[in-house]
Amino acid sequence: FIALMSRARLVLTDSGGIQEETTILGVPCLTLRDNTERPATVTWGTNRVIGTDPRRIVDEALRTLNDPPRPSGAPPLWDGQAARRIVKVLVERGPDRSTS
């Protein structure tokens, strides 16, 4: 699915995960909901939340295909290094020595 998405000119979705993937891939995305729990995909990515009105969906899809947004890069900390940062914090804290 990622291979298909990476070659797409536009993705329409209601999935938060897909919003994130299109942001990383730099693929324009229209989210067919009234809100998103992934606001970074709108702020940093190529995602726009447009609702579920059929006319608006068609209008926004055509507009996006004719004038696609330019990716602005990945959001901060979306660099694939989360595990490395977690391990660093765990090592710095040391083993849990509580007796509870």
C-alpha positions as CSV (number, residue, x, y, z in Angstrom):
1,F,0.0,0.0,0.0
2,I,2.9,2.4,0.8
3,A,4.3,1.8,-2.7
4,L,0.9,2.8,-4.3
5,M,0.6,5.8,-2.0
6,S,4.1,7.0,-2.8
7,R,3.2,7.2,-6.5
8,A,-0.2,8.8,-6.0
9,R,-1.0,12.4,-7.1
10,L,-3.6,12.6,-4.3
11,V,-4.9,10.5,-1.5
12,L,-8.4,10.8,0.0
13,T,-8.8,9.3,3.5
14,D,-10.4,9.4,6.9
15,S,-7.5,7.5,8.5
16,G,-5.1,9.2,10.9
17,G,-2.4,6.8,10.0
18,I,-2.7,7.5,6.3
19,Q,-2.6,11.2,7.0
20,E,0.8,10.6,8.7
21,E,2.1,8.4,5.9
22,T,1.2,11.0,3.2
23,T,3.0,13.7,5.2
24,I,6.2,11.7,5.3
25,L,5.8,10.8,1.6
26,G,5.0,14.3,0.6
27,V,1.8,13.2,-1.2
28,P,-1.2,15.6,-1.1
29,C,-3.9,14.3,1.2
30,L,-7.5,15.3,1.7
31,T,-9.0,14.1,5.0
32,L,-12.7,13.4,4.7
33,R,-13.6,14.3,8.3
34,D,-14.4,17.5,10.2
35,N,-11.3,17.3,12.4
36,T,-8.0,15.4,12.8
37,E,-6.2,14.0,15.8
38,R,-3.0,14.4,13.7
39,P,-2.7,18.3,13.4
40,A,1.0,18.1,12.5
41,T,-0.1,16.6,9.1
42,V,-1.9,19.8,8.4
43,T,0.7,22.2,9.8
44,W,3.8,20.4,8.4
45,G,2.4,18.1,5.7
46,T,0.4,18.2,2.6
47,N,-2.9,17.3,4.4
48,R,-6.1,19.3,4.5
49,V,-9.2,18.4,6.5
50,I,-12.2,19.1,4.2
51,G,-15.2,17.4,5.7
52,T,-17.6,15.1,4.0
53,D,-19.7,17.3,1.6
54,P,-19.5,15.6,-1.8
55,R,-19.3,18.9,-3.7
56,R,-16.5,20.2,-1.6
57,I,-14.6,16.9,-1.9
58,V,-14.8,17.1,-5.7
59,D,-13.9,20.8,-5.8
60,E,-10.9,20.3,-3.4
61,A,-9.7,17.2,-5.2
62,L,-9.7,19.0,-8.6
63,R,-8.0,22.1,-7.0
64,T,-5.3,19.9,-5.4
65,L,-4.6,18.0,-8.5
66,N,-4.3,21.2,-10.5
67,D,-2.2,23.0,-7.9
68,P,-0.7,20.5,-5.5
69,P,0.7,21.7,-2.2
70,R,4.5,21.7,-1.7
71,P,5.7,19.5,1.1
72,S,7.3,21.6,3.9
73,G,9.3,18.7,5.3
74,A,8.7,16.3,8.1
75,P,7.5,17.5,11.5
76,P,10.0,17.9,14.3
77,L,11.0,14.5,15.7
78,W,9.5,12.6,12.8
79,D,13.0,11.5,11.8
80,G,12.7,7.7,12.4
81,Q,14.9,8.1,15.5
82,A,12.3,7.6,18.3
83,A,13.7,4.3,19.5
84,R,17.2,5.8,19.8
85,R,15.8,8.7,21.9
86,I,13.9,6.3,24.1
87,V,16.9,4.1,24.7
88,K,19.0,7.2,25.5
89,V,16.5,8.3,28.2
90,L,16.3,4.8,29.7
91,V,20.1,4.5,29.9
92,E,20.4,8.0,31.4
93,R,17.8,7.1,34.1
94,G,19.4,3.8,34.9
95,P,17.6,0.8,36.3
96,D,14.5,1.2,38.4
97,R,15.6,0.5,42.0
98,S,12.3,1.1,43.7
99,T,11.1,-1.5,46.2
100,S,7.4,-1.0,45.7
